[in-house]
Amino acid sequence: MKNRYLVYKVFGLLSAILIMSSYSTGPPEGNTNAPGEGFCGNCHAPTMSSSINGTVLFSYPEIIEKDSTYDISVTLIRSSASVERGGFQLVALKPDESDFSGLGNAGEFMVIPNSNTSANPETGTFDTRQYLGHSPAINFTSDTLVYQTRWKASFVDPAKPTVNFYLAANFANGNGSSSGDRPKALSFTSTVLPLSKPILSCFDHDVRAGLRLQLMGELDEIKSATIENASDALRWIEIGTLPLKSKEQYFSPGRASLYGSYYRVRLESFEGEVLYSDVVECKNSPVSRAYPSPFVDEIFIDDLEKTDQVQLFNAAGQMMDFTRSGSGIAIKGEYRGVVFLQINGEVMRLLKL
């Protein structure tokens, strides 16, 4: 295996000498200085010079969620007017990836329209690895060049939850040879969360409403899943634990809606990592047949039966006295504010003026 890639490297180096002038259109794959690879400095300069003639900025996610997508940018800032052109090559690898052992990519690069430059990066592959590089190298019209891309994470190893980015950049004088060019190699490591962000949403079916939870990762990565509730999306109260039976499940908050109409799900891994879903607001959940809101004197409920169990609570969760007349409910005493109407264990949030 090692001899195979030694031959590849020697062949690649000889080929690079013959076609050096074409590298401005795009770098040959496999030259990021990652394990088992060459470096663009093999052709552009004998060694990595301490005088780089520029700065490289790499915008990347330091914390990664599996199956999430991130915007990434490579910024080249020249420090000398003699630098006319800039290019780069980037690869993202799983941990312990060395001399093309087959562990391969930690995600997928996707080309997006680049509003900051006159050209876009391009993707390419060599053996098991995917690369992103300049296409073409761009002339500096100011002191800054920006290449933009998008990257989707697809790997997590609970034992070694990291992704390694290897980046090679070159500041070139555009004279058609390697003289005067200043390449640089950098590496960056991201930590991968063992959890994937859950998707929480409201759903309506007939007159009932509730919450739908979609788990994107593997169930055996999750130690616990709890539902939290708030009246203002700031002060959260845990109202229950969710069973981890399937990746998609539906549930009704029930009396938990007394706390408010905002919900989120909290996941905890066996390693102690915590991840939250986005916050959703489920108004008038789970009873949608009561009206109006706000109300002054009475609440009216469609299809109210004598056997229906009805209760009212104020904002403090205290039970309120009321009278029933047909489909109408009137609160006894003077009260203004949030009212929680509970019918057969299902709750709706209303406002009394």
GITA-V987851 format. One record per residue. N is the residue number from 1. PHI is phi as a letter, one per 20 degrees, with the letter a starting at -180 (none if undefined). Layout:
# GITA-V987851
n:N phi:PHI
n:N phi:PHI
This chain:
# GITA-V987851
n:1 phi:none
n:2 phi:f
n:3 phi:f
n:4 phi:f
n:5 phi:e
n:6 phi:f
n:7 phi:f
n:8 phi:g
n:9 phi:f
n:10 phi:f
n:11 phi:f
n:12 phi:f
n:13 phi:f
n:14 phi:f
n:15 phi:f
n:16 phi:f
n:17 phi:f
n:18 phi:f
n:19 phi:d
n:20 phi:g
n:21 phi:f
n:22 phi:e
n:23 phi:f
n:24 phi:f
n:25 phi:e
n:26 phi:r
n:27 phi:f
n:28 phi:f
n:29 phi:f
n:30 phi:n
n:31 phi:c
n:32 phi:e
n:33 phi:m
n:34 phi:f
n:35 phi:g
n:36 phi:n
n:37 phi:d
n:38 phi:e
n:39 phi:b
n:40 phi:f
n:41 phi:f
n:42 phi:f
n:43 phi:d
n:44 phi:f
n:45 phi:a
n:46 phi:g
n:47 phi:b
n:48 phi:f
n:49 phi:f
n:50 phi:f
n:51 phi:e
n:52 phi:e
n:53 phi:m
n:54 phi:r
n:55 phi:c
n:56 phi:d
n:57 phi:d
n:58 phi:c
n:59 phi:e
n:60 phi:b
n:61 phi:f
n:62 phi:f
n:63 phi:d
n:64 phi:d
n:65 phi:d
n:66 phi:g
n:67 phi:m
n:68 phi:e
n:69 phi:d
n:70 phi:c
n:71 phi:e
n:72 phi:c
n:73 phi:c
n:74 phi:d
n:75 phi:d
n:76 phi:d
n:77 phi:d
n:78 phi:e
n:79 phi:d
n:80 phi:b
n:81 phi:f
n:82 phi:f
n:83 phi:e
n:84 phi:d
n:85 phi:b
n:86 phi:c
n:87 phi:b
n:88 phi:b
n:89 phi:b
n:90 phi:c
n:91 phi:b
n:92 phi:c
n:93 phi:c
n:94 phi:f
n:95 phi:f
n:96 phi:m
n:97 phi:f
n:98 phi:b
n:99 phi:k
n:100 phi:l
n:101 phi:f
n:102 phi:o
n:103 phi:f
n:104 phi:m
n:105 phi:f
n:106 phi:e
n:107 phi:r
n:108 phi:c
n:109 phi:e
n:110 phi:c
n:111 phi:f
n:112 phi:c
n:113 phi:g
n:114 phi:d
n:115 phi:e
n:116 phi:e
n:117 phi:c
n:118 phi:e
n:119 phi:b
n:120 phi:d
n:121 phi:f
n:122 phi:c
n:123 phi:e
n:124 phi:b
n:125 phi:c
n:126 phi:b
n:127 phi:l
n:128 phi:e
n:129 phi:d
n:130 phi:d
n:131 phi:c
n:132 phi:c
n:133 phi:b
n:134 phi:f
n:135 phi:b
n:136 phi:e
n:137 phi:f
n:138 phi:d
n:139 phi:f
n:140 phi:f
n:141 phi:e
n:142 phi:c
n:143 phi:e
n:144 phi:c
n:145 phi:d
n:146 phi:c
n:147 phi:d
n:148 phi:d
n:149 phi:b
n:150 phi:c
n:151 phi:c
n:152 phi:d
n:153 phi:f
n:154 phi:b
n:155 phi:c
n:156 phi:b
n:157 phi:c
n:158 phi:g
n:159 phi:f
n:160 phi:c
n:161 phi:e
n:162 phi:c
n:163 phi:c
n:164 phi:d
n:165 phi:e
n:166 phi:d
n:167 phi:c
n:168 phi:d
n:169 phi:c
n:170 phi:c
n:171 phi:d
n:172 phi:d
n:173 phi:e
n:174 phi:m
n:175 phi:e
n:176 phi:n
n:177 phi:c
n:178 phi:f
n:179 phi:f
n:180 phi:n
n:181 phi:f
n:182 phi:c
n:183 phi:e
n:184 phi:b
n:185 phi:d
n:186 phi:c
n:187 phi:c
n:188 phi:b
n:189 phi:c
n:190 phi:d
n:191 phi:e
n:192 phi:d
n:193 phi:f
n:194 phi:f
n:195 phi:d
n:196 phi:d
n:197 phi:f
n:198 phi:f
n:199 phi:d
n:200 phi:d
n:201 phi:b
n:202 phi:e
n:203 phi:b
n:204 phi:c
n:205 phi:b
n:206 phi:l
n:207 phi:e
n:208 phi:e
n:209 phi:c
n:210 phi:a
n:211 phi:c
n:212 phi:d
n:213 phi:d
n:214 phi:d
n:215 phi:e
n:216 phi:e
n:217 phi:e
n:218 phi:e
n:219 phi:f
n:220 phi:f
n:221 phi:e
n:222 phi:d
n:223 phi:e
n:224 phi:b
n:225 phi:c
n:226 phi:c
n:227 phi:d
n:228 phi:d
n:229 phi:c
n:230 phi:b
n:231 phi:e
n:232 phi:c
n:233 phi:m
n:234 phi:c
n:235 phi:d
n:236 phi:e
n:237 phi:c
n:238 phi:f
n:239 phi:d
n:240 phi:r
n:241 phi:d
n:242 phi:e
n:243 phi:f
n:244 phi:e
n:245 phi:e
n:246 phi:b
n:247 phi:f
n:248 phi:c
n:249 phi:b
n:250 phi:d
n:251 phi:b
n:252 phi:d
n:253 phi:f
n:254 phi:l
n:255 phi:f
n:256 phi:g
n:257 phi:f
n:258 phi:g
n:259 phi:e
n:260 phi:q
n:261 phi:d
n:262 phi:d
n:263 phi:c
n:264 phi:b
n:265 phi:d
n:266 phi:d
n:267 phi:d
n:268 phi:c
n:269 phi:e
n:270 phi:f
n:271 phi:e
n:272 phi:n
n:273 phi:f
n:274 phi:c
n:275 phi:b
n:276 phi:d
n:277 phi:f
n:278 phi:f
n:279 phi:f
n:280 phi:c
n:281 phi:d
n:282 phi:d
n:283 phi:f
n:284 phi:l
n:285 phi:d
n:286 phi:d
n:287 phi:d
n:288 phi:d
n:289 phi:d
n:290 phi:d
n:291 phi:a
n:292 phi:e
n:293 phi:b
n:294 phi:f
n:295 phi:c
n:296 phi:d
n:297 phi:d
n:298 phi:c
n:299 phi:d
n:300 phi:d
n:301 phi:c
n:302 phi:f
n:303 phi:l
n:304 phi:f
n:305 phi:d
n:306 phi:f
n:307 phi:e
n:308 phi:f
n:309 phi:e
n:310 phi:d
n:311 phi:b
n:312 phi:c
n:313 phi:c
n:314 phi:e
n:315 phi:f
n:316 phi:e
n:317 phi:n
n:318 phi:e
n:319 phi:f
n:320 phi:d
n:321 phi:e
n:322 phi:b
n:323 phi:c
n:324 phi:d
n:325 phi:b
n:326 phi:m
n:327 phi:e
n:328 phi:d
n:329 phi:c
n:330 phi:c
n:331 phi:e
n:332 phi:e
n:333 phi:n
n:334 phi:e
n:335 phi:b
n:336 phi:c
n:337 phi:p
n:338 phi:f
n:339 phi:c
n:340 phi:d
n:341 phi:e
n:342 phi:d
n:343 phi:c
n:344 phi:l
n:345 phi:n
n:346 phi:d
n:347 phi:c
n:348 phi:c
n:349 phi:e
n:350 phi:c
n:351 phi:c
n:352 phi:d
n:353 phi:e
